[in-house]
Amino acid sequence: MKPTTDDLGAYGQLYCDELLNSVVPFWLAHSLDHECGGYLHCLERDGTPFDTDKFMWMQSREVWMWATLYNDIDPRPEFLDAARLGAEFLRAYGWDAQGRMPFAVERDGTPFIKPRDIFSECFLAVAMAAYGTATGEAWAEEMSRRAYDVYLGLADLPKSHDASTYTGVRPALSHGISFIKVAMSQELRRHYEDDRFEGVIDLAIDTIMSKHVRADQQALFEYVTPDGRAIPGPMGRQLSPGHGVESMGFILLEAGRRGDDQLIDRACDVILWSLEAGWDDEWGGLLYFVDADRAQNRKLEGDMKLWWVHSEALVAAALAFKLTGREIFWDWFERVHSWTWERFRDSDCGEWYGYLHRDGTVALTLKGSMWKGFFHLPRALMQVQALLRVDGEDEKRGRC
Amino acid sequence: MKPTTDDLGAYGQLYCDELLNSVVPFWLAHSLDHECGGYLHCLERDGTPFDTDKFMWMQSREVWMWATLYNDIDPRPEFLDAARLGAEFLRAYGWDAQGRMPFAVERDGTPFIKPRDIFSECFLAVAMAAYGTATGEAWAEEMSRRAYDVYLGLADLPKSHDASTYTGVRPALSHGISFIKVAMSQELRRHYEDDRFEGVIDLAIDTIMSKHVRADQQALFEYVTPDGRAIPGPMGRQLSPGHGVESMGFILLEAGRRGDDQLIDRACDVILWSLEAGWDDEWGGLLYFVDADRAQNRKLEGDMKLWWVHSEALVAAALAFKLTGREIFWDWFERVHSWTWERFRDSDCGEWYGYLHRDGTVALTLKGSMWKGFFHLPRALMQVQALLRVDGEDEKRGRC
């Protein structure tokens, strides 16, 4: 049933309250490393750190989130201070001797794990762009631009971001590489100018929609050949419903900005396919990985229910509803909302659990890890409240 | 309650029947790649292949298993033919241009994934040693010796087997590297002579018992500093109950061979600690990973129940009972046996499931994957039936 304006407002308020009264206070209280700079992000259920290693994805994402809360939601001094704590840490320890961002550093910034991928540079780029806007400090924008250069320089080299296969064997396009190009360029565009942004976004959207999306199979494939054909074997059949909805969220934003109704429709189709492929008819919730050909799970964690998948599904459903008014997206929003809020939320300690078993019971009680930080959940809460509450302009997220 | 000779005989017969009437027929029927050589080992519940990539751990392990069935259990021509199919494939495609074994090759042998670790060489060494005994072909022993050289040459170089960390940062000893030295050298010793075997075994056992095992914490730590101290953080607290019992099984074999009662007692202690740390009081079964300090699980797959952990626990408990006669090991054998056989066995299609949820329900219905092959289960069935049925000599496994 279509929601009334009051319904939307009530949901918006709920998401806003959750952001500012549960999630933000948890990370403000437990994550800031006043001793060594940066953030502690491997946190028990109650916020106690269980590890002090610093994974750079999480450092950069948290800088971005604090800076964005300051820029877009509420210019509270504690948000800016929190952003600065991470930004200065990244300024000091963000680059290794080879000019790459380490995958992880020790608590004091000593490089620990070498680069595993190019996403560390992506998150650094968006972090420093938002921080540059918050503070006006020129070094931050410079660091962002350099990180963007590194990402683009490595993104299209065959396998340069994946050293595990022999050169030339079974080359593949990664959907992740392309959709992050869209998301990163969109975010940087909010903060500074670069002649490459539009072209990078266009080309990445084209790659995704013409090579990864296959209408005949109603699916978005994570890996395809460079000319967009199927890769034999499980890798070629792998669907990631969470990546599907997240990616289409960014593409919908772009389509909405351009008023490209055809692209809106195509992205909305992929959102529906992803939700339908991922939804677990037996237990509810969205599966982590799905094989395009069969229901059979082939990954240890494939049938788990993850917070980020559900967070991104809420954003995509809300955005698709906002852009199209189609009731089916509101139905999906409410279906995902009720399953998610009932199981992931921790009303005792704040924040949300990240990892549930297939049946919806909590598998890991931790609140932060090397993969879970202050990012997907607060970003989703922020975006959904803005979508539902504010008759928004494209580039304005809306204050709580 | 202590078992009677009849009890032991009945269990032995059960394990023997399961090996020869369920597990062996499944792999004979579904795994042999008569078209391209080697083995298909990514198999659905009913044996249908879902992937044709060939992971070299699995190729070598399967060669070893067929050759060992032929050598030790029953010299059936089909066992030797099955061993030959894999051995000739490894002879042709086992080494890459850099003189290492690829981690995976495509169905036709084209190198696909580069070396990730040195265990591929370990399993190649034992495969070719057993195959050399089965056939008397000199090239097989030569290939085994070369693989042993590669393993030993790389095993002790700091981080040479793990390129993920920056040089010199947080050096660690890996329990896996050491216990595989014991297992590999023990197996090779059955097939040919090498002056290094005894020294490698002695040193590896000493490293494990003096550096990885800590009596004050009643635990075997997977990673410690080179001088045997605790590594801060979750990596340093990680216990792997499956590795614990598997490792102690090899050490018990050595201690039994030498008549070293003190080492038998120490290894038996570690088996008990591992079983107690791993046993899930809520749902039963053995957890995959445990943190030494807390019950809290921090890995996605940490609370799953895996076939190989339970297989190795059965071997260790049976062997410890055989060597000591202590009732507690028989109690553990029966406890693990009944939980395991009830949940992992697939009486409809043969073979066993590999991956259960914490609550014992089947998470993945597949019978083979890049990590599950024709190895842990048949080896355990073979070893347990020999331990329980035969008043065995150390070096003789006992025919079914």
Boltz contact constraints between the chains, C-beta under 6 A:
constraints:
  - contact:
      token1: [A, 51]
      token2: [B, 233]
      max_distance: 6.0
  - contact:
      token1: [A, 51]
      token2: [B, 234]
      max_distance: 6.0
  - contact:
      token1: [A, 111]
      token2: [B, 166]
      max_distance: 6.0
  - contact:
      token1: [A, 112]
      token2: [B, 169]
      max_distance: 6.0
  - contact:
      token1: [A, 113]
      token2: [B, 164]
      max_distance: 6.0
  - contact:
      token1: [A, 113]
      token2: [B, 165]
      max_distance: 6.0
  - contact:
      token1: [A, 114]
      token2: [B, 164]
      max_distance: 6.0
  - contact:
      token1: [A, 164]
      token2: [B, 113]
      max_distance: 6.0
  - contact:
      token1: [A, 164]
      token2: [B, 114]
      max_distance: 6.0
  - contact:
      token1: [A, 165]
      token2: [B, 113]
      max_distance: 6.0
  - contact:
      token1: [A, 166]
      token2: [B, 111]
      max_distance: 6.0
  - contact:
      token1: [A, 169]
      token2: [B, 112]
      max_distance: 6.0
  - contact:
      token1: [A, 233]
      token2: [B, 51]
      max_distance: 6.0
  - contact:
      token1: [A, 234]
      token2: [B, 51]
      max_distance: 6.0
  - contact:
      token1: [A, 297]
      token2: [B, 364]
      max_distance: 6.0
  - contact:
      token1: [A, 300]
      token2: [B, 301]
      max_distance: 6.0
  - contact:
      token1: [A, 301]
      token2: [B, 300]
      max_distance: 6.0
  - contact:
      token1: [A, 364]
      token2: [B, 297]
      max_distance: 6.0
